[in-house]
Amino acid sequence: MSNLIKKATILAFAMTSALALTACNVDKTQEGELPDVDVTAEGGELPAYDVETPEVDVDTETVPVAVPDVDIETPDEPDTEVTDEVDSAADDEVGDAEEDGAG
């Protein structure tokens, strides 16, 4: 039960803080101004580095790759072309099943 009391206390404190912060009204009474700054600078110079990189030789070579010959035999598939014709054989099968009491 003390865990519930802790949560309720934290929630009440957060709500009170939020209310206090939203109750503030801030009005600008004077315009601000950036300071006057005189800057004189001379051009700089980047540091110099002496870098020695390794030499890399990249050669290309044509290599024959053996590709297996794959023969695929597909079973005879029924004609799946969509037509406007109605397959009356399918309707006959449904009617026969209903007459037998299966449907």
C-alpha positions in Angstrom: 0.0 0.0 0.0 2.9 2.4 0.6 4.0 2.0 -3.0 0.6 3.4 -4.0 1.0 6.3 -1.6 4.5 7.1 -3.0 3.1 7.2 -6.6 0.2 9.4 -5.5 2.6 11.8 -3.8 4.9 12.0 -6.8 1.9 12.6 -9.1 0.5 15.4 -6.9 4.0 17.0 -6.8 4.3 16.8 -10.6 0.9 18.3 -11.1 1.5 21.1 -8.7 4.9 21.9 -10.3 3.3 21.9 -13.8 0.6 24.3 -12.6 3.1 26.6 -11.0 5.2 26.8 -14.2 2.2 27.5 -16.4 1.1 30.3 -14.1 4.1 32.4 -14.9 3.6 35.4 -17.2 6.7 36.8 -18.8 6.7 40.2 -20.6 9.6 41.7 -22.5 10.3 45.1 -21.0 13.5 46.1 -23.0 15.1 45.2 -26.3 18.4 43.3 -26.1 21.5 44.2 -28.0 24.6 42.2 -29.0 27.9 43.7 -27.8 30.3 45.4 -30.3 33.3 43.2 -30.9 36.3 44.1 -33.0 38.1 41.0 -34.2 41.3 41.0 -36.2 42.8 37.7 -37.3 45.4 36.6 -39.7 45.0 33.5 -41.9 46.0 30.3 -40.4 47.9 27.3 -41.8 47.1 23.7 -41.7 49.7 21.3 -40.3 51.7 19.3 -42.8 51.8 15.5 -42.8 54.1 13.0 -44.6 52.0 9.8 -45.2 53.4 6.7 -46.8 50.7 4.3 -48.0 51.3 0.6 -49.0 51.2 -0.3 -52.7 48.3 -2.5 -53.7 48.2 -4.4 -57.0 44.7 -5.3 -58.2 44.5 -7.8 -61.0 41.5 -9.4 -62.7 41.4 -12.9 -64.0 38.8 -14.8 -65.9 38.0 -18.1 -64.3 35.5 -20.6 -65.8 32.8 -21.8 -63.4 31.0 -25.1 -63.8 27.2 -24.5 -63.7 25.1 -27.6 -63.2 22.5 -28.4 -65.9 19.1 -28.7 -64.2 16.1 -30.3 -65.9 12.7 -29.5 -64.5 9.7 -31.6 -65.3 6.4 -30.0 -64.4 3.2 -32.1 -64.2 0.4 -31.3 -66.6 -1.5 -28.5 -64.9 -5.2 -27.8 -65.6 -6.1 -24.9 -67.7 -6.3 -21.9 -65.3 -7.5 -19.4 -67.9 -10.4 -17.3 -66.6 -13.5 -17.4 -68.8 -17.1 -16.3 -68.6 -18.2 -19.9 -68.9 -19.6 -21.7 -65.9 -18.3 -25.2 -65.1 -21.5 -27.2 -64.9 -19.6 -30.4 -63.8 -18.6 -28.6 -60.5 -22.3 -27.7 -59.9 -23.3 -31.4 -60.5 -20.8 -32.6 -57.9 -22.1 -30.2 -55.3 -25.7 -31.3 -56.1 -24.8 -35.0 -55.8 -23.1 -34.4 -52.4 -26.2 -32.7 -51.1 -28.5 -35.5 -52.3 -26.2 -38.1 -50.5 -26.6 -36.1 -47.3 -22.9 -35.1 -47.1 -23.6 -31.4 -47.6 
